[in-house]
Amino acid sequence: MNNIMQLLDAEIAQVAKTTKPVHVRLKHMGNGVYKGFLPFKIEGDFILNSKKLDNVPVLVDYQEDHVVIELDSNEENINAFLSKDEASLLKAVKEQVRGELKEKPSFVIGPPGTGKTKVITKILEEAIKNNLKVLVASPTNMAVENVFERIDAKAIGLKDGEVILTIKTELEDLQEFSPEAIKRRKLQPIEDELEILQMAKADMVKRKRDAQPTLEAQKNLKEAADTKLANFQRDFRELSKRQKELKSSIDETNNRIKSLTGNAFLKGVAKVFMGNKLEELEEEREKKEKKLKTVQNEIDALESKIQVAQTETEEAKKSFTKEHDAIYEATVAIDKINKRIKHLQEKAEELRQLNLYSSAKIVGATLVNATLNQKLQNAEFDLIIVDEASMALTPYITIAAQALREKAKGIKKISYIKSDDLYEAQNKAVSMALNSRLVLVGDPKQLPPIAETREMKKTIFEVYGADRIFEGENPENTVLLDINFRNHPKITALASKLFYGGLLKSGKEDDGKDALFVRKSNSKMVSSDGSYINNINMKIVVSQVEKALKRGRRSVGIITPYRKQALLIEENLQYLFKEYPDADVQAGTVHKFQGKEKDIIIYDLTFSPSEDGRIPATYDGDKNSTAAKLLNVAMTRAEGFFIIVGDVEGILKLKNQNLVLREWVEAIAQ
């Protein structure tokens, strides 16, 4: 294999030369939103350029017949050019390359209708049983979506978060596997608790704020009660002291009286004077006793007041303590809530930054995402399956493979018990995949990678020689799924003969009816805006669609190599949709139909060979050319009937013996 860097450098240089801008006139609608009209549908990531804007990345959203672009500009109107900046994307890919593909891949070649999605699903089920971590990637959203539609996560024992799907999908059942949905579910309990805690905190803060004035009032009442009680107690002490002093004075007076009355000498010599003194002392005692009684009365009255004041003080203290405790409890609760909120916020931030891919068991992604998503690259997988690998640029597969876990020592071979639901080749593919590290699933006979350089257009099947199986060889680590269950046996037989070395078999019973038809037209195509149209062919195609609808057929696809012809056909089909609202009719290029199928496919050749035998580059090639792959894809989209519209006789007259188009048309026209 050529050096990856050289391949990328050559592709980047060529892409930069061939990038074609699309002109769009944008009208300002306010809030940085612009609305513009285009002749065809265009959406996705683009680069926008105008006189005042250079190389601005924008996301284009197509709505009905116009595009909407969000842009940070105040211009009223902008004449702009949009371009797909593939060169920038490839440069980003180049930055991720860490060398050549080191892991030798295994190949599961799955032609149309051979059940490759069923095989991938079985590989995943068995991988989970054997504790393998698997990445499923593909160049297209649809291929990954098809696989994950068939996964029953609960049935194979997977928990929430162990299946991750990064692609954009309209299927609600699959949207629950997106990283955003998984993180949302993990974050929801935290966010619910945070919401409740914030409300509880607000309530506590309000309670604390509302209780503060009451606490101040209770504090004032308590202080007033304390002061009142203290005053009463002070008066009580003073009265008690006075009472004690009066009692002591009375006792002293009594002792004096007792001493005088017991003095015999005074009774003898000074009786009269002693009597006068006794009267004086008794009068003094009487006065003191009256004062003592008054003090006692005051003490009794004060004791009642003190008792009342003590009760008031206790009640004031209880009320104050209650309010104080309530505020304290609120303060403590707020502190606890704040700590819990901080913890939850940190936990939520950890979850937002968490690499979900690390704990996943099965991850589905587009190949671009698997290449450029660093978290996915760091997740380390035991097995990587690339579906539609034949459409993938080899460097993308090389980088995706870098997400493989470093090989563990002593890896045991996984024993796989064949499933009765799978045929032999499918079982063989599952067994091989389970004992591989990198499994590439696809069909080298279908559409190749879209690239500018010849080397980059080579499929990885061709790079490793896996396509030699159609030449009778038996390449190592390659399994061909060889039974087609989708197409009519006659369609399968022709595809097998022309494109699959006769190895493809039909899983359907031949009903004996025709499945391949021709509608002749020798009308010449004309140039139209960088593409081609053919009005006569368009009318024949529309007529065929109308006939099919009248016969009760509802699933019809119209394929043409030219985008303008597909648009022309689609425009002229509109009247039929009013009469047949349940019609599943679609027109498009071959690339648009890759991976799809319809009951009836009408293939509009669009061109008619010129007199000198020249044909468009689209059709120029042998059985191993891109032209052959386009024809193969177009035909194998048809489940029941395949109709070609074009100059069959002119093509059959072409002299080039190696021209696959002539051989293909000849086989269909028989």
C-alpha positions as CSV (number, residue, x, y, z in Angstrom):
1,M,0.0,0.0,0.0
2,N,1.3,3.4,-0.9
3,N,2.3,5.7,1.9
4,I,-0.9,7.2,3.6
5,M,0.6,10.7,3.8
6,Q,1.4,10.7,0.0
7,L,-2.1,9.5,-0.8
8,L,-3.6,12.3,1.4
9,D,-1.4,15.0,0.0
10,A,-2.2,14.1,-3.5
11,E,-6.0,14.0,-2.7
12,I,-5.9,17.3,-0.8
13,A,-4.1,19.0,-3.7
14,Q,-6.6,17.6,-6.3
15,V,-9.7,18.4,-4.1
16,A,-8.6,22.0,-3.6
17,K,-8.5,22.4,-7.4
18,T,-11.9,20.7,-8.2
19,T,-14.0,22.2,-5.4
20,K,-17.0,23.8,-7.1
21,P,-18.8,26.6,-5.3
22,V,-22.6,26.9,-5.4
23,H,-23.9,30.5,-5.7
24,V,-26.6,31.5,-3.3
25,R,-28.2,34.9,-2.7
26,L,-28.9,35.4,1.0
27,K,-31.5,37.8,2.4
28,H,-31.1,39.0,6.0
29,M,-34.0,37.9,8.3
30,G,-32.6,39.2,11.7
31,N,-30.8,37.6,14.6
32,G,-27.9,36.6,12.3
33,V,-30.2,34.3,10.2
34,Y,-30.2,34.4,6.4
35,K,-32.6,32.9,3.9
36,G,-31.6,32.0,0.4
37,F,-32.9,30.2,-2.6
38,L,-31.2,27.4,-4.5
39,P,-32.2,25.4,-7.6
40,F,-31.6,22.1,-5.7
41,K,-31.4,20.7,-2.2
42,I,-28.2,21.4,-0.3
43,E,-27.5,21.0,3.4
44,G,-24.7,20.2,5.8
45,D,-21.3,21.7,6.6
46,F,-20.1,24.2,4.1
47,I,-17.6,27.0,3.7
48,L,-19.1,30.4,2.7
49,N,-17.3,33.2,0.8
50,S,-18.5,36.6,-0.3
51,K,-17.0,40.0,-0.9
52,K,-16.8,40.7,2.9
53,L,-16.7,37.1,4.2
54,D,-13.8,34.7,3.6
55,N,-13.8,31.0,4.4
56,V,-16.5,31.1,7.0
57,P,-17.7,27.6,8.2
58,V,-21.5,27.5,8.2
59,L,-24.2,24.9,8.7
60,V,-26.7,24.9,5.9
61,D,-30.2,23.8,6.7
62,Y,-32.5,23.1,3.7
63,Q,-36.2,23.9,4.4
64,E,-38.7,23.1,1.6
65,D,-37.4,25.3,-1.3
66,H,-34.8,27.4,0.5
67,V,-31.8,27.3,2.7
68,V,-31.4,28.9,6.1
69,I,-27.9,29.9,7.3
70,E,-27.0,31.3,10.7
71,L,-24.3,33.9,10.3
72,D,-22.8,36.6,12.4
73,S,-23.2,39.5,10.0
74,N,-25.4,42.6,9.8
75,E,-25.4,42.8,6.0
76,E,-28.9,43.2,4.5
77,N,-28.2,41.0,1.5
78,I,-25.2,38.8,0.6
79,N,-24.2,37.3,-2.7
80,A,-22.3,34.3,-1.4
81,F,-20.7,31.1,-2.6
82,L,-21.0,27.8,-0.7
83,S,-18.5,25.0,-1.1
84,K,-17.9,21.7,0.5
85,D,-14.4,22.1,2.0
86,E,-13.3,18.5,1.6
87,A,-9.6,19.7,1.6
88,S,-9.9,21.0,5.1
89,L,-11.5,17.8,6.3
90,L,-8.8,15.7,4.7
91,K,-6.1,17.9,6.3
92,A,-7.8,17.2,9.7
93,V,-7.7,13.5,8.9
94,K,-4.0,13.8,8.0
95,E,-3.3,15.3,11.4
96,Q,-4.7,12.1,13.0
97,V,-2.7,9.6,11.0
98,R,-0.1,7.7,13.1
99,G,1.2,5.4,10.4
100,E,0.0,2.7,8.1
101,L,-2.7,0.2,9.0
102,K,-0.9,-2.1,11.4
103,E,-3.8,-4.5,12.0
104,K,-4.4,-7.1,9.2
105,P,-8.1,-6.8,8.4
106,S,-10.6,-9.6,7.8
107,F,-13.1,-9.1,4.9
108,V,-16.8,-10.0,4.8
109,I,-17.9,-9.4,1.2
110,G,-21.7,-8.8,1.2
111,P,-23.3,-8.3,-2.2
112,P,-26.8,-6.8,-2.2
113,G,-29.4,-8.8,-0.3
114,T,-27.0,-11.4,1.1
115,G,-27.7,-10.4,4.8
116,K,-24.6,-8.5,5.8
117,T,-26.5,-6.4,8.3
118,K,-27.8,-9.6,9.9
119,V,-24.3,-11.0,10.1
120,I,-23.0,-7.8,11.8
121,T,-25.9,-8.0,14.3
122,K,-25.0,-11.6,15.1
123,I,-21.3,-10.6,15.5
124,L,-22.3,-7.9,18.0
125,E,-24.5,-10.4,20.0
126,E,-21.7,-12.9,20.2
127,A,-19.1,-10.2,20.9
128,I,-21.1,-9.1,24.0
129,K,-21.3,-12.7,25.2
130,N,-17.5,-12.9,25.0
131,N,-17.0,-9.5,26.7
132,L,-15.7,-7.7,23.6
133,K,-16.0,-4.0,23.2
134,V,-17.0,-3.2,19.6
135,L,-17.0,-0.1,17.4
136,V,-19.3,-0.2,14.3
137,A,-18.4,2.5,11.8
138,S,-19.5,3.3,8.2
139,P,-19.1,6.1,5.7
140,T,-22.9,6.5,5.7
141,N,-25.4,7.2,8.5
142,M,-27.9,4.8,7.0
143,A,-25.6,1.7,7.2
144,V,-25.0,2.3,10.9
145,E,-28.6,3.1,11.5
146,N,-29.6,-0.2,9.8
147,V,-27.4,-2.2,12.2
148,F,-28.5,-0.5,15.3
149,E,-32.2,-0.8,14.4
150,R,-31.7,-4.6,14.8
151,I,-29.9,-4.4,18.1
152,D,-32.1,-5.4,21.1
153,A,-29.9,-3.9,23.9
154,K,-31.8,-5.4,26.8
155,A,-32.1,-8.8,25.2
156,I,-28.3,-9.1,24.9
157,G,-27.8,-7.9,28.5
158,L,-26.7,-4.3,27.8
159,K,-27.4,-1.5,30.3
160,D,-28.2,2.1,29.7
161,G,-25.1,3.8,28.5
162,E,-23.4,0.7,27.2
163,V,-24.8,1.3,23.6
164,I,-23.8,4.6,22.1
165,L,-24.9,5.9,18.6
166,T,-23.3,9.1,17.5
167,I,-25.1,9.5,14.1
168,K,-27.9,11.8,13.4
169,T,-31.1,9.8,13.1
170,E,-34.9,10.4,12.8
171,L,-35.7,7.1,14.5
172,E,-36.9,7.9,18.1
173,D,-35.9,4.4,19.3
174,L,-32.3,5.0,18.3
175,Q,-32.2,8.6,19.5
176,E,-32.0,7.3,23.1
177,F,-28.6,5.9,22.3
178,S,-27.1,9.3,21.5
179,P,-24.3,10.6,23.8
180,E,-26.6,13.6,24.5
181,A,-29.5,11.4,25.5
182,I,-27.4,9.2,27.7
183,K,-25.8,12.2,29.4
184,R,-29.2,13.8,29.8
185,R,-30.5,10.6,31.5
186,K,-27.5,10.5,33.8
187,L,-27.7,14.2,34.6
188,Q,-31.5,14.2,35.1
189,P,-31.5,12.8,38.7
190,I,-28.8,15.3,39.6
191,E,-30.6,18.2,37.9
192,D,-33.8,17.1,39.6
193,E,-32.1,17.1,43.0
194,L,-30.4,20.4,42.3
195,E,-33.8,21.9,41.4
196,I,-35.3,20.7,44.7
197,L,-32.3,21.8,46.7
198,Q,-32.4,25.3,45.2
199,M,-36.0,25.6,46.1
200,A,-35.3,24.3,49.6
201,K,-32.4,26.7,50.0
202,A,-34.6,29.6,48.9
203,D,-37.2,28.6,51.4
204,M,-34.6,28.3,54.2
205,V,-33.2,31.7,53.3
206,K,-36.7,33.2,53.4
207,R,-37.4,31.6,56.7
208,K,-34.2,32.9,58.1
209,R,-34.8,36.4,56.7
210,D,-38.4,36.4,58.0
211,A,-37.4,35.1,61.4
212,Q,-34.8,37.8,62.0
213,P,-37.3,40.6,63.0
214,T,-39.2,38.2,65.3
215,L,-35.9,37.2,66.9
216,E,-35.1,40.9,67.5
217,A,-38.5,41.5,69.1
218,Q,-38.2,38.4,71.2
219,K,-34.7,39.5,72.3
220,N,-36.1,42.9,73.4
221,L,-38.9,41.2,75.3
222,K,-36.5,38.8,77.0
223,E,-34.2,41.7,77.9
224,A,-37.1,43.7,79.3
225,A,-38.3,40.7,81.3
226,D,-34.7,40.1,82.6
227,T,-34.4,43.7,83.6
228,K,-37.8,43.7,85.4
229,L,-36.9,40.5,87.3
230,A,-33.5,41.9,88.2
231,N,-35.1,45.0,89.6
232,F,-37.5,43.1,91.6
233,Q,-34.8,40.8,92.9
234,R,-32.7,43.8,93.8
235,D,-35.6,45.3,95.7
236,F,-36.2,42.0,97.4
237,R,-32.6,41.8,98.5
238,E,-32.7,45.3,99.9
239,L,-36.0,44.6,101.8
240,S,-34.6,41.3,103.1
241,K,-31.6,43.2,104.4
242,R,-33.8,45.8,106.0
243,Q,-35.9,43.1,107.5
244,K,-32.9,41.4,109.0
245,E,-31.6,44.7,110.3
246,L,-35.0,45.4,112.0
247,K,-35.2,42.0,113.5
248,S,-31.7,42.4,114.9
249,S,-32.5,45.9,116.3
250,I,-35.7,44.5,117.9
251,D,-33.7,41.7,119.4
252,E,-31.2,44.2,120.8
253,T,-34.0,46.3,122.3
254,N,-35.6,43.2,123.8
255,N,-32.2,42.3,125.4
256,R,-31.9,45.9,126.8
257,I,-35.4,45.6,128.3
258,K,-34.6,42.2,129.7
259,S,-31.4,43.5,131.2
260,L,-33.2,46.4,132.9
261,T,-36.1,44.4,134.3
262,G,-33.7,42.0,135.7
263,N,-31.5,44.7,137.5
264,A,-32.6,44.5,141.2
265,F,-30.3,47.3,142.2
266,L,-32.0,49.8,139.9
267,K,-35.3,48.6,141.1
268,G,-34.3,49.6,144.6
269,V,-32.6,53.0,144.1
270,A,-34.0,54.2,140.7
271,K,-37.3,52.6,140.2
272,V,-39.0,55.6,138.8
273,F,-36.2,56.4,136.4
274,M,-35.9,52.8,135.3
275,G,-39.6,52.7,134.6
276,N,-39.3,55.7,132.3
277,K,-36.5,54.1,130.4
278,L,-38.4,50.8,130.0
279,E,-41.3,52.8,128.6
280,E,-39.0,54.5,126.2
281,L,-37.5,51.2,125.0
282,E,-40.9,49.5,124.6
283,E,-42.1,52.4,122.6
284,E,-39.0,52.1,120.4
285,R,-39.5,48.4,120.0
286,E,-43.1,48.9,119.0
287,K,-42.1,51.3,116.3
288,K,-39.5,48.9,115.0
289,E,-42.0,46.1,115.0
290,K,-44.4,48.2,113.0
291,K,-41.6,48.9,110.5
292,L,-40.8,45.2,110.4
293,K,-44.4,44.4,109.6
294,T,-44.4,46.9,106.8
295,V,-41.2,45.5,105.3
296,Q,-42.7,42.0,105.6
297,N,-45.8,43.1,103.7
298,E,-43.6,44.7,101.0
299,I,-41.5,41.5,100.8
300,D,-44.7,39.3,100.5
301,A,-45.9,41.6,97.7
302,L,-42.6,41.6,96.0
303,E,-42.3,37.8,96.1
304,S,-45.6,37.6,94.1
305,K,-44.2,40.0,91.6
306,I,-40.9,38.1,91.3
307,Q,-42.8,34.9,90.7
308,V,-44.8,36.5,87.9
309,A,-41.6,38.1,86.5
310,Q,-39.8,34.8,86.6
311,T,-42.6,33.2,84.6
312,E,-42.5,36.0,82.1
313,T,-38.8,35.7,81.8
314,E,-38.9,32.0,81.2
315,E,-41.6,32.4,78.5
316,A,-39.6,35.2,76.9
317,K,-36.4,33.1,77.1
318,K,-38.2,30.1,75.5
319,S,-39.7,32.3,72.7
320,F,-36.3,33.8,72.0
321,T,-34.5,30.4,72.1
322,K,-37.1,29.0,69.8
323,E,-36.6,31.7,67.2
324,H,-32.8,31.6,67.7
325,D,-32.8,27.8,67.2
326,A,-34.9,28.1,64.2
327,I,-32.5,30.5,62.6
328,Y,-29.5,28.4,63.6
329,E,-31.1,25.3,62.1
330,A,-31.9,27.2,58.9
331,T,-28.2,28.4,58.8
332,V,-27.0,24.8,59.3
333,A,-29.4,23.5,56.7
334,I,-28.4,26.2,54.2
335,D,-24.7,25.3,54.8
336,K,-25.5,21.6,54.2
337,I,-27.5,22.4,51.1
338,N,-24.7,24.6,49.7
339,K,-22.2,21.8,50.2
340,R,-24.6,19.3,48.5
341,I,-25.2,21.7,45.7
342,K,-21.5,22.2,45.2
343,H,-21.0,18.4,45.2
344,L,-23.8,17.8,42.7
345,Q,-22.6,20.6,40.4
346,E,-19.1,19.1,40.4
347,K,-20.6,15.7,39.7
348,A,-22.7,17.1,36.9
349,E,-19.6,18.8,35.4
350,E,-17.7,15.5,35.7
351,L,-20.5,13.8,33.8
352,R,-20.5,16.5,31.1
353,Q,-16.8,15.9,30.6
354,L,-17.0,12.2,31.0
355,N,-15.8,10.0,28.1
356,L,-19.0,7.9,27.7
357,Y,-17.3,5.8,25.1
358,S,-14.9,4.3,27.7
359,S,-17.7,2.5,29.5
360,A,-19.7,1.6,26.4
361,K,-19.8,-2.0,25.0
362,I,-21.1,-1.1,21.5
363,V,-20.5,2.2,19.8
364,G,-21.9,3.2,16.4
365,A,-20.4,6.2,14.4
366,T,-19.8,7.5,11.0
367,L,-16.3,6.8,9.8
368,V,-15.5,10.6,9.9
369,N,-16.6,10.7,13.5
370,A,-14.6,7.6,14.4
371,T,-11.6,9.4,12.8
372,L,-11.9,12.9,14.3
373,N,-13.6,12.3,17.6
374,Q,-10.7,12.1,20.1
375,K,-12.8,10.8,23.0
376,L,-13.9,7.9,20.8
377,Q,-10.4,7.3,19.6
378,N,-9.2,7.0,23.2
379,A,-12.0,4.6,24.2
380,E,-10.0,1.5,23.1
381,F,-12.0,-1.2,21.4
382,D,-11.4,-5.0,21.1
383,L,-13.1,-5.2,17.7
384,I,-13.9,-2.6,15.0
385,I,-16.4,-3.3,12.2
386,V,-16.5,-1.0,9.2
387,D,-19.7,-1.5,7.2
388,E,-19.8,-0.3,3.6
389,A,-16.0,-0.4,3.8
390,S,-15.8,-0.5,0.0
391,M,-17.1,3.1,0.0
392,A,-14.6,4.3,2.5
393,L,-11.3,6.1,1.8
394,T,-8.5,3.9,3.1
395,P,-7.0,6.7,5.3
396,Y,-10.2,6.9,7.3
397,I,-10.2,3.2,8.0
398,T,-6.5,3.5,9.0
399,I,-7.3,6.1,11.6
400,A,-10.4,4.4,12.8
401,A,-8.3,1.3,13.5
402,Q,-6.1,3.4,15.8
403,A,-9.0,3.1,18.3
404,L,-8.2,-0.6,18.8
405,R,-7.0,-1.6,22.2
406,E,-3.4,-2.7,22.5
407,K,-3.3,-6.4,22.0
408,A,-3.5,-8.3,25.3
409,K,-1.3,-11.3,25.9
410,G,-2.8,-14.7,25.5
411,I,-5.9,-13.8,23.7
412,K,-8.0,-17.0,23.5
413,K,-9.7,-18.1,20.3
414,I,-13.5,-17.6,20.6
415,S,-15.5,-20.7,19.8
416,Y,-18.7,-19.9,17.9
417,I,-21.6,-22.3,17.7
418,K,-23.3,-22.0,14.4
419,S,-26.7,-20.5,14.3
420,D,-29.6,-22.2,12.5
421,D,-30.8,-18.7,11.5
422,L,-27.7,-18.1,9.3
423,Y,-26.6,-20.0,6.2
424,E,-23.1,-21.4,6.0
425,A,-21.2,-18.4,4.7
426,Q,-22.9,-16.1,7.2
427,N,-21.9,-18.4,10.1
428,K,-18.3,-18.6,8.7
429,A,-18.2,-14.8,8.6
430,V,-19.4,-14.5,12.2
431,S,-16.8,-17.0,13.4
432,M,-14.0,-15.2,11.5
433,A,-15.0,-11.8,12.8
434,L,-15.1,-12.8,16.4
435,N,-11.5,-13.9,16.1
436,S,-10.4,-10.7,14.3
437,R,-9.6,-7.2,15.4
438,L,-10.6,-5.3,12.3
439,V,-13.5,-6.5,10.2
440,L,-14.3,-4.7,6.9
441,V,-17.8,-5.4,5.5
442,G,-18.8,-4.3,2.1
443,D,-18.9,-5.1,-1.6
444,P,-16.0,-4.1,-3.8
445,K,-18.4,-4.5,-6.8
446,Q,-20.6,-1.7,-5.5
447,L,-19.8,2.1,-5.4
448,P,-16.2,2.9,-4.7
449,P,-15.0,5.8,-2.5
450,I,-15.7,9.3,-3.8
451,A,-12.3,10.7,-4.5
452,E,-10.3,12.8,-7.0
453,T,-7.1,10.8,-7.4
454,R,-6.9,7.3,-8.9
455,E,-5.1,5.8,-5.9
456,M,-7.6,7.1,-3.4
457,K,-10.5,5.7,-5.4
458,K,-9.2,2.1,-4.9
459,T,-11.3,0.3,-2.3
460,I,-9.5,-1.3,0.7
461,F,-10.7,-4.6,-0.7
462,E,-8.6,-4.0,-3.8
463,V,-5.7,-2.7,-1.8
464,Y,-5.5,-6.0,0.1
465,G,-6.6,-8.2,-2.8
466,A,-9.8,-9.4,-1.2
467,D,-11.7,-8.8,-4.5
468,R,-9.6,-11.7,-6.1
469,I,-12.3,-14.0,-4.7
470,F,-14.3,-13.2,-7.9
471,E,-11.4,-14.4,-10.0
472,G,-11.5,-17.9,-8.5
473,E,-8.9,-17.3,-5.8
474,N,-9.3,-17.8,-2.1
475,P,-7.9,-14.7,-0.3
476,E,-6.9,-15.1,3.3
477,N,-9.4,-13.9,6.0
478,T,-12.1,-13.3,3.4
479,V,-15.7,-14.6,3.4
480,L,-18.2,-14.1,0.6
481,L,-21.9,-14.0,1.5
482,D,-23.1,-15.8,-1.6
483,I,-26.9,-16.0,-1.3
484,N,-29.1,-13.1,-2.4
485,F,-32.5,-12.9,-0.8
486,R,-33.5,-9.5,-2.1
487,N,-33.6,-9.5,-5.9
488,H,-35.6,-11.5,-8.4
489,P,-33.6,-14.6,-9.4
490,K,-33.1,-13.3,-12.9
491,I,-31.6,-10.0,-11.6
492,T,-29.4,-12.0,-9.2
493,A,-28.3,-14.3,-12.0
494,L,-27.3,-11.4,-14.3
495,A,-25.4,-9.6,-11.5
496,S,-23.6,-12.9,-10.6
497,K,-22.6,-13.5,-14.2
498,L,-21.4,-10.0,-15.0
499,F,-20.0,-8.7,-11.7
500,Y,-19.5,-11.5,-9.1
501,G,-17.7,-14.2,-11.1
502,G,-20.8,-16.5,-11.1
503,L,-20.5,-17.0,-7.3
504,L,-23.7,-15.3,-6.3
505,K,-26.8,-17.5,-5.9
506,S,-30.4,-16.6,-5.4
507,G,-32.3,-17.4,-2.2
508,K,-35.6,-16.7,-4.0
509,E,-37.7,-19.2,-6.0
510,D,-37.9,-18.2,-9.7
511,D,-41.6,-17.6,-10.5
512,G,-40.8,-17.9,-14.2
513,K,-41.9,-14.2,-14.9
514,D,-39.7,-11.7,-16.6
515,A,-37.8,-9.2,-14.3
516,L,-35.6,-7.4,-16.8
517,F,-37.2,-5.0,-19.3
518,V,-36.1,-2.4,-21.9
519,R,-37.9,0.8,-23.1
520,K,-36.2,2.1,-26.2
521,S,-35.3,5.8,-26.8
522,N,-32.6,7.2,-29.1
523,S,-33.0,10.7,-27.9
524,K,-29.8,12.7,-27.4
525,M,-29.1,14.3,-24.0
526,V,-28.3,18.0,-23.8
527,S,-26.1,19.9,-21.4
528,S,-27.8,21.7,-18.5
529,D,-26.0,23.7,-15.8
530,G,-23.0,21.5,-15.5
531,S,-25.1,18.3,-15.9
532,Y,-27.3,16.7,-18.6
533,I,-31.0,16.2,-19.3
534,N,-33.1,14.2,-21.8
535,N,-36.7,15.3,-22.1
536,I,-37.8,12.3,-24.2
537,N,-36.4,9.8,-21.8
538,M,-38.0,11.8,-18.9
539,K,-41.5,11.4,-20.5
540,I,-40.9,7.6,-21.0
541,V,-39.9,7.2,-17.4
542,V,-42.9,9.2,-16.1
543,S,-45.2,7.1,-18.3
544,Q,-43.6,3.9,-16.9
545,V,-44.1,5.1,-13.3
546,E,-47.8,5.9,-14.0
547,K,-48.4,2.5,-15.5
548,A,-46.8,0.9,-12.4
549,L,-49.0,2.9,-10.1
550,K,-52.1,2.1,-12.0
551,R,-51.3,-1.6,-11.6
552,G,-51.1,-1.2,-7.9
553,R,-47.3,-1.0,-7.6
554,R,-46.3,1.7,-5.1
555,S,-42.5,1.2,-4.6
556,V,-40.7,2.7,-7.5
557,G,-37.2,4.1,-7.8
558,I,-35.8,6.1,-10.8
559,I,-32.0,6.1,-11.1
560,T,-29.9,8.1,-13.6
561,P,-26.3,9.1,-13.6
562,Y,-27.1,12.8,-14.0
563,R,-28.4,14.9,-11.1
564,K,-30.2,17.4,-13.4
565,Q,-32.1,14.5,-15.1
566,A,-33.2,13.2,-11.7
567,L,-34.5,16.6,-10.8
568,L,-36.3,16.9,-14.1
569,I,-38.0,13.5,-13.6
570,E,-38.9,14.3,-10.0
571,E,-40.5,17.6,-11.1
572,N,-42.6,15.9,-13.7
573,L,-43.8,13.2,-11.3
574,Q,-45.5,15.7,-8.9
575,Y,-48.9,15.4,-10.6
576,L,-49.0,11.6,-9.8
577,F,-48.5,12.2,-6.1
578,K,-51.9,13.9,-5.9
579,E,-53.6,10.9,-7.4
580,Y,-51.5,8.4,-5.6
581,P,-50.7,9.9,-2.2
582,D,-49.4,6.5,-0.9
583,A,-46.9,6.2,-3.7
584,D,-43.3,5.6,-2.6
585,V,-41.6,7.0,-5.7
586,Q,-38.2,8.6,-5.7
587,A,-35.8,9.8,-8.3
588,G,-32.0,10.3,-7.8
589,T,-28.5,9.4,-8.8
590,V,-26.9,6.0,-8.2
591,H,-25.1,7.3,-5.1
592,K,-28.4,8.4,-3.6
593,F,-29.8,4.9,-3.9
594,Q,-26.8,3.0,-2.4
595,G,-28.1,0.8,0.4
596,K,-31.8,1.3,-0.6
597,E,-34.2,-0.9,-2.5
598,K,-37.5,-0.6,-4.4
599,D,-39.9,-3.1,-5.9
600,I,-39.4,-1.5,-9.3
601,I,-36.2,0.3,-10.5
602,I,-36.3,2.3,-13.7
603,Y,-32.8,3.1,-14.9
604,D,-32.6,6.1,-17.3
605,L,-29.4,5.8,-19.4
606,T,-30.1,9.4,-20.5
607,F,-27.5,9.4,-23.2
608,S,-27.5,8.0,-26.7
609,P,-24.2,7.0,-28.4
610,S,-22.9,9.5,-30.9
611,E,-22.2,8.5,-34.5
612,D,-18.5,8.1,-33.8
613,G,-19.2,5.7,-31.0
614,R,-18.2,8.0,-28.2
615,I,-19.8,7.5,-24.8
616,P,-19.8,9.5,-21.5
617,A,-17.0,8.7,-19.1
618,T,-19.6,7.5,-16.7
619,Y,-20.2,4.4,-18.8
620,D,-16.7,3.9,-20.2
621,G,-15.1,0.8,-18.7
622,D,-14.9,-3.0,-18.3
623,K,-16.3,-5.3,-15.7
624,N,-13.8,-4.1,-13.1
625,S,-14.4,-0.4,-13.7
626,T,-16.3,2.2,-11.8
627,A,-18.9,2.1,-14.6
628,A,-19.5,-1.5,-13.9
629,K,-20.0,-0.7,-10.2
630,L,-22.6,2.0,-11.0
631,L,-24.6,-0.4,-13.2
632,N,-24.4,-3.1,-10.6
633,V,-25.7,-0.8,-7.9
634,A,-28.5,0.5,-10.1
635,M,-29.7,-3.0,-11.0
636,T,-29.5,-4.6,-7.6
637,R,-31.7,-1.9,-6.1
638,A,-34.7,-3.7,-7.8
639,E,-36.4,-6.3,-5.8
640,G,-38.9,-7.4,-8.5
641,F,-38.5,-5.5,-11.7
642,F,-35.7,-3.7,-13.5
643,I,-36.4,-1.5,-16.5
644,I,-33.8,0.4,-18.5
645,V,-34.8,3.4,-20.7
646,G,-32.4,4.4,-23.5
647,D,-30.8,3.8,-26.8
648,V,-30.4,0.1,-26.5
649,E,-29.8,-0.5,-30.3
650,G,-27.2,2.2,-30.4
651,I,-25.3,0.7,-27.4
652,L,-25.4,-2.8,-28.9
653,K,-23.7,-1.4,-32.1
654,L,-20.7,-0.2,-30.1
655,K,-17.6,-2.0,-31.1
656,N,-15.6,-2.0,-27.9
657,Q,-15.7,-5.6,-26.8
658,N,-14.6,-4.8,-23.2
659,L,-17.4,-2.3,-22.7
660,V,-19.4,-3.6,-19.7
661,L,-22.3,-1.3,-20.7
662,R,-22.8,-3.1,-24.0
663,E,-22.7,-6.6,-22.4
664,W,-25.0,-5.4,-19.6
665,V,-27.6,-4.0,-22.0
666,E,-27.3,-7.0,-24.3
667,A,-28.1,-9.4,-21.4
668,I,-31.1,-7.3,-20.3
669,A,-32.5,-6.9,-23.9
670,Q,-32.5,-10.7,-24.6
